[in-house]
Amino acid sequence: MTSASGETSEPNDLPGLPAPPPPGASALPAGTYEGRTVLVTGGGSGLGKAIAAEFARLGADLMIVGRSADRLARARAELAAVGRTRVATAVCDVRDPERVAAALDACEAGVGRPDVLVSNAAANFPVPAEDLTPNGWRAVVDITLTGAWFTTREFARRHLAAGTPASVIAVGASYAWTGGPGFVHSASAKAGVKSLVETLAVEWGPYGIQVNGLVPGLMPHEDMTPDIRAGLDRAPDPGRRQPALRVGLPRELGWAATFLASPYARFVSGHTMVVDGANWQRRTIVNDPVVPLREQLGRGRDGD
């Protein structure tokens, strides 16, 4: 069976940042999340599933939310095997606030009110900006930004009403700062997610709700979409293209998430943690020649 982390390879043996500890390791004490429930949107695959696995390893009960019942069922079986963890699932399109509320209701009924929300659901595909259709724009922005807002709002309102503390982790992207050629829809949405984090941390801090962001670097996994995978395949040996001289592993993102929502990070709020081996800050003294995006994507000047 594929591991719950969904990792497809270990780092290479080049010099650079050392490899992380093996799967199953944790910096936090065993049982840190016992008696707590964590809800992960987009938790049925990829990095969302890897994050859920690390919370499960530390004793959390889980609610994983996604749009594919089959994918959620497979993830549930994998995650339940990680430890003594109850795992509930809910099919939900985060663009629909009524379905979001229903998923939170199901979580409360099945495994308890979630103490931690990991807002991970997103959509993305590479496209030249001039070719992006209105429907393509709406689909990505509505899932990535509007869906994050609907989920976070519903989660927080329940804690505000109950007077209970909570933690939100919103998964972002480094092109929220830098812009992202080929991903104008996703970059714009992720910039909005970053602003949500910084705004809501201030508004809700007085009520005991911390809000942080978490940004992954290049962390190949089995659930990458074919178009994203094709982009990686056009650039062999991706580890050598990172300052760390290796790619990241999904469990490294999971470890960061479990820290941010833990008792050891109570005073961390409004912060976005980037887990990418410094890749987004990379600069060169002399830039490489510019290759137009259409050529990078293998498209002709006229969209062929």
C-alpha positions in Angstrom: 0.0 0.0 0.0 1.2 3.4 -0.7 2.2 5.3 2.4 -0.2 7.9 3.7 2.4 10.6 3.0 2.3 10.0 -0.7 6.0 10.4 -1.1 7.5 9.2 -4.3 11.2 9.5 -3.7 13.9 10.2 -1.1 16.3 13.1 -1.4 19.5 12.5 -3.4 22.9 12.2 -1.8 24.2 15.6 -3.1 25.7 18.0 -0.6 23.2 20.7 0.5 20.6 20.7 3.2 20.7 17.3 5.1 17.9 14.8 4.6 15.2 14.9 7.2 14.5 12.2 9.8 12.7 9.0 8.5 9.0 8.6 8.1 7.3 8.3 11.5 9.6 10.6 13.3 8.3 13.8 15.0 9.8 16.7 16.9 6.7 16.9 19.1 5.9 14.6 22.1 3.9 11.5 21.3 0.2 12.2 21.9 0.4 16.0 21.4 -2.9 15.9 19.6 -4.7 13.2 21.6 -8.3 14.3 22.3 -8.2 16.9 19.5 -9.7 16.8 16.0 -8.2 18.2 12.9 -10.1 19.0 9.7 -8.1 19.0 6.4 -9.7 20.2 3.2 -8.2 18.6 0.2 -7.1 15.9 2.6 -7.8 12.9 0.3 -4.6 13.2 -1.7 -1.2 14.8 -2.1 0.2 17.3 0.4 -3.2 17.5 2.3 -3.0 13.8 3.0 0.6 14.1 4.1 -0.3 16.8 6.5 -3.2 14.8 7.9 -0.9 11.8 8.4 1.4 13.7 10.7 -1.5 14.9 12.8 -2.7 11.3 13.0 0.7 10.2 14.1 0.5 12.5 17.1 -2.9 11.2 18.1 -5.4 13.5 16.4 -8.8 12.4 15.1 -9.4 13.5 11.5 -12.0 14.8 9.2 -10.7 14.9 5.6 -12.8 16.7 3.1 -12.6 16.6 -0.7 -14.7 16.2 -3.9 -13.9 12.6 -4.7 -15.6 9.9 -2.6 -13.3 7.2 -3.9 -10.2 9.2 -3.2 -11.4 10.0 0.3 -12.1 6.3 1.0 -8.6 5.3 0.0 -7.1 8.0 2.1 -9.2 7.1 5.1 -7.9 3.5 5.0 -4.3 4.8 4.8 -4.7 7.3 7.5 -6.5 5.0 9.9 -3.5 2.7 9.7 -1.1 5.4 10.9 -2.2 5.2 14.5 -5.1 4.9 16.9 -7.0 7.5 15.0 -10.6 8.0 14.1 -11.0 9.2 10.5 -14.2 10.7 9.1 -14.7 11.9 5.6 -17.1 14.3 3.8 -17.6 14.9 0.1 -17.7 18.7 -0.2 -17.1 21.4 -2.7 -15.7 24.3 -0.7 -17.2 26.8 -3.1 -20.6 26.0 -1.6 -21.0 27.5 1.9 -24.0 25.3 2.7 -21.9 22.2 1.9 -19.1 23.5 4.0 -21.5 24.0 6.9 -22.7 20.4 6.4 -19.2 19.1 6.4 -18.5 20.9 9.8 -21.8 19.4 11.1 -20.7 15.9 10.0 -17.3 16.4 11.7 -18.9 17.4 15.0 -21.2 14.4 14.8 -18.5 12.0 13.9 -15.3 12.9 15.6 -16.0 16.1 17.4 -15.7 19.9 16.8 -12.5 20.4 14.9 -9.8 22.2 17.0 -7.6 22.7 14.0 -8.5 23.6 10.4 -6.0 23.0 7.6 -7.4 24.9 4.6 -5.6 23.1 1.9 -8.1 22.7 -1.0 -7.0 24.5 -4.1 -7.1 24.2 -7.9 -4.4 25.0 -10.4 -3.2 24.5 -14.0 -0.5 26.2 -16.1 -1.8 28.5 -18.8 -0.6 31.7 -20.5 -2.6 34.6 -19.1 -4.0 35.6 -22.4 -5.4 32.1 -22.9 -7.1 31.9 -19.5 -10.9 31.6 -19.9 -13.3 33.3 -17.6 -14.4 29.9 -16.4 -10.8 28.8 -15.7 -10.2 32.0 -13.7 -13.4 31.5 -11.7 -12.8 27.8 -11.0 -9.3 28.4 -9.6 -10.1 31.6 -7.6 -13.3 30.3 -6.2 -11.8 27.1 -4.9 -8.5 28.5 -3.8 -9.6 31.8 -2.2 -13.4 31.9 -1.9 -13.4 28.3 -0.7 -10.7 29.0 1.9 -12.8 31.9 3.1 -16.0 30.0 3.4 -14.3 27.1 5.3 -12.3 29.4 7.6 -15.4 31.5 8.4 -17.6 28.6 9.2 -14.9 27.0 11.4 -14.2 30.3 13.3 -17.9 31.2 13.8 -18.5 27.9 15.7 -15.5 28.6 18.0 -16.5 32.2 18.5 -20.0 31.1 19.5 -18.6 28.5 21.9 -15.8 30.7 23.3 -13.2 28.0 22.6 -9.6 28.5 21.2 -8.7 27.1 17.8 -6.0 27.2 15.2 -6.3 27.8 11.4 -3.5 26.9 8.9 -4.0 28.1 5.4 -1.8 26.5 2.7 -0.5 29.2 0.4 2.2 29.6 -2.3 5.3 31.6 -2.5 4.1 33.4 -5.7 1.7 35.3 -3.4 4.8 37.5 -2.9 6.6 37.1 -6.2 3.9 36.6 -8.8 3.7 33.5 -10.9 4.0 33.6 -14.7 1.8 30.8 -16.1 -0.3 30.8 -12.9 -2.0 34.2 -12.8 -5.2 32.7 -11.5 -3.6 30.8 -8.7 -1.0 33.5 -7.8 -3.8 36.1 -7.4 -5.8 33.7 -5.3 -2.9 32.8 -3.1 -2.1 36.5 -2.5 -5.6 36.7 -1.2 -5.1 33.7 1.1 -2.0 35.4 2.5 -4.0 38.5 3.2 -6.7 36.4 4.9 -4.1 35.0 7.2 -2.7 38.4 8.2 -6.2 40.0 8.6 -7.9 37.3 10.5 -5.0 36.7 12.9 -5.6 40.2 14.2 -9.4 40.1 14.2 -9.6 36.7 16.0 -6.6 36.7 18.2 -8.5 38.3 21.1 -10.9 35.3 21.0 -8.1 32.7 21.1 -8.0 31.8 17.4 -4.6 31.8 15.8 -4.3 32.0 12.1 -1.1 31.1 10.1 -0.1 30.3 6.6 2.0 27.4 5.4 3.8 27.4 2.0 5.3 24.3 0.4 8.2 24.2 -1.9 8.8 21.5 -4.6 7.6 18.3 -2.9 6.9 15.7 -5.6 4.2 13.2 -4.8 2.1 10.6 -6.5 -1.0 12.8 -6.8 0.5 15.6 -8.8 -1.6 16.5 -11.8 -0.3 15.4 -15.3 0.4 19.0 -16.4 2.4 19.8 -13.3 4.2 16.5 -13.6 5.0 17.3 -17.2 6.5 20.6 -16.3 8.9 18.8 -13.8 9.8 16.2 -16.4 11.0 19.0 -18.7 13.5 20.0 -16.1 15.5 16.8 -15.1 17.2 16.5 -11.8 15.1 19.0 -9.9 17.1 18.7 -6.8 20.1 20.4 -8.4 17.8 23.3 -9.2 17.1 24.1 -5.5 19.4 25.9 -3.1 19.0 22.9 -0.8 20.3 20.7 -3.6 17.3 18.4 -3.0 13.6 18.5 -3.3 11.3 18.5 -0.2 9.4 15.6 1.2 5.7 15.9 2.0 6.2 14.8 5.6 8.4 17.9 6.0 5.3 20.1 5.4 3.3 17.9 7.8 5.8 18.5 10.5 5.6 22.2 10.0 1.8 22.1 10.2 1.8 20.1 13.4 4.2 22.6 15.0 2.1 25.7 14.0 -1.1 24.3 15.5 0.7 22.9 18.6 0.8 24.2 22.2 4.4 25.2 21.4 3.4 27.8 18.8 0.7 29.6 20.8 2.3 33.0 20.2 2.8 32.5 16.5 -0.1 34.0 14.6 -0.4 36.0 11.4 2.8 34.4 10.1 3.3 32.4 6.9 6.0 29.7 7.2 7.7 28.8 3.9 9.0 25.3 3.7 11.0 25.3 0.5 14.7 25.2 1.3 15.0 29.0 0.4 14.1 28.3 -3.2 11.7 31.3 -3.5 14.4 33.7 -2.4 16.8 32.5 -5.0 18.5 35.1 -7.2 21.4 34.9 -9.7 24.0 37.6 -10.4 23.3 37.3 -14.2 19.8 36.0 -15.1 19.3 33.2 -17.6 17.9 34.2 -21.0 14.2 34.9 -21.0 12.1 32.1 -22.5 8.6 33.2 -23.3 6.0 31.3 -21.3 4.3 29.9 -24.4 7.6 28.3 -25.4 8.1 26.9 -21.9 4.6 25.3 -22.1 5.3 24.0 -25.6 2.8 26.2 -27.3 3.3 28.1 -30.5 3.1 31.9 -30.7 -0.5 31.6 -32.0 -1.6 29.2 -29.4 -0.9 26.0 -31.4 
